[in-house]
Amino acid sequence: MGEISYGPTENEEPSLQYRCSLYVAQDMKTREIFTKENLSAIRPGLGLPPKYFDMVVGGRVNQDVQKGTAVKWEILK
């Protein structure tokens, strides 16, 4: 029998960059709140996965962020 494995396999790792992830859709200033209007899920997959969209909406950025920046936990307060 096979092994149970959660998450991507070693062969899938290179293709993760082609998945969608969250990006800033408008320039944001420090302490601005993420809304559905200034957040989008697009490729490449360099930021948080779209499954965190609802968790990020309502959060604040801890620095000035330019449009097109991948959303990562480090820029959230």
N, C-alpha and C positions, 0 to 999 in steps of 0.2 A: 504494500500500500504506500501511497505517497505521504508527504509531510504537509501539515497545515501551515500555510504562510500568509501573513497579513502584510499588505503594502506591496509596492512594486517589486518585481523580481529583478535580478541583476541584468537580464536582457532588456527589461523595460526601462531601466534608468535613463539611457540616452534619449528616449522618446518623451520623457516627462516635460521637456522644454516646449513641446508642441501642444501641450494642453493649455487650457485657459487659466488665467489667474486674475487677481484684482489689481486694477490700476487707477490712479487718480485721473479724473476726467476734466478737472479744472484746477488752475493754480489755487493753492490754499495757504493761508497765513497760520502762524503758530496759534494753537488753541481753537482753530476752526473745527466745526463738527462735520463729520462725514454724513452725507445724505445720499439718497438714491440718485440724485442729479450729479453729484461730483465723484461718483464711484462707478466703475464699469468693469466688466469681466471680458477680457480679450486675450489673444495670444501675443507673445509667447508666455509660457508658464514660469515666469521668474519671481512672481509674488505669491501671496496667499491664495490657496484654492478658492473657487467661488462658493464652496460650502460655508465659508466664513462671512459671506456678504452680510447677512442679517446681524451677525455679531459685531461687525465693523461699523455698520450704520449706527450713528449716535455716539460713536467714539470721537475723540479729539486727536488732532495731529500735535506732536510735540516739537515741531520745527516747521519752517516754511518749506512747502513741497510744490514742485512744478508739475504741471500737466504732463502725463505720460510716465510718471514715476510708479514703479511697481510697489504695491502696498505690502509692507512687511511689519511684523510685530514691533520692530524697533522704532517706527515712526508714530506709533499709537501711544496715547497716554492711558 
